[in-house]
Amino acid sequence: MVLLRATTPTATQQSVYSGSHYASSAVPSMRRRIYLDVPTPLGFTTVHYAEAGDNSKPTLLLLMGFPSSSNHYRDFISLLSDSFHVLAPDFPGFGLTKVPKNFKYTFDNLAAVISAWLKELKVETYALYMFDYGAPIGFRLALENPCSVKAIVTQNGNAYNEGFGADFWKPIWKIWETDNSPSAREIVRNSMLTQEATIYQYYTSDKALVDPEQPIRDYFQNVAGKENQEHQLDLFYDYRTNKAMYPQWQKYLRKSQVPLLAAWGKGDPAFIAAGAEAYKQDLPHAEVHLLDAGHFALETARWEIAELCKRFLAKVDF
């Protein structure tokens, strides 16, 4: 059984129902937040997501990154929903999505949940917007159903070794090298899973444009507390599987020649600008824009990125 539930609607976000089905075109200009119980091979998962726009228009799937949630797209959605049917889910371990107690936090499992959620919504084709952790989820979706992905926008979503910012990744690489040793996990916990580290990732460009509440909200919702931190450490360790899959993702890009736009915050310490340029190795016609922004580029450059997306996706045959 599929159960749809809603948060309390406000002036700018509303949930609409028609019997047991969600009527997504009833208020196309509003951002709605929905809970959908999804059967997956891992058990029932309650996926929380934002939706906006007319569902007769092309679907744009916004995939979030660490350590945020779909709320990262709160303002970006309003810039796109006049042109697209926009969907933005919370991954397991982030935001308000709820998973079974024995859920194992791996990127394969996160992708399996998002894949099952898309099937439940009967979304068959879409453009991907991949930010940070959204890239490994998006590429898994693309490998599973290549014909579903009509275009890719990657915003600091890495697929090449050249894209790693070594100083940022060194503590995480230590977890990989020591096979997830407790001592290496503690180093990462104390250096990367702190409120200060979360704030740092936001403030790598124009600080005056950043909502100061957002990194604090992300920290307490997704990082703070022993249970959250264990989940995040598990994903840091499992990120090694993404690096191992880079050759598969690159082969997919070469074979499909999927239209791709890289809108990249060049001040990102985690995924540096070389990662954006590297896409041209496999997609010579890729559009690459290096922006005066950091990891959370939408915080300071969402207007520019929205216009880039609209111009780019207007040329895509959905």
Secondary structure, DSSP 8 states (H G I E B T S, - for coil): ---EEE----SS----EETTEE-TTSSTTS-EEEEEEE--TT--EEEEEEEES-TTS-EEEEE--TT--GGGGHHHHHHHTTTSEEEEE--TTSTT-B--TT----HHHHHHHHHHHHHHHT---EEEEEETTHHHHHHHHHHH-GGGEEEEEEES---SGGGB-HHHHHHHHHHHHTTS-HHHHHHHHHHHSSHHHHHHHH-SS-GGGS-THHHHHHIIIIISSHHHHHHHHHHHHHHHHHHHHHHHHHHHHHHH---EEEEEETT-SSB-HHHHHHGGGT-TT-EEEEES--SSTHHHHHHHHHHHHHHHHTT---
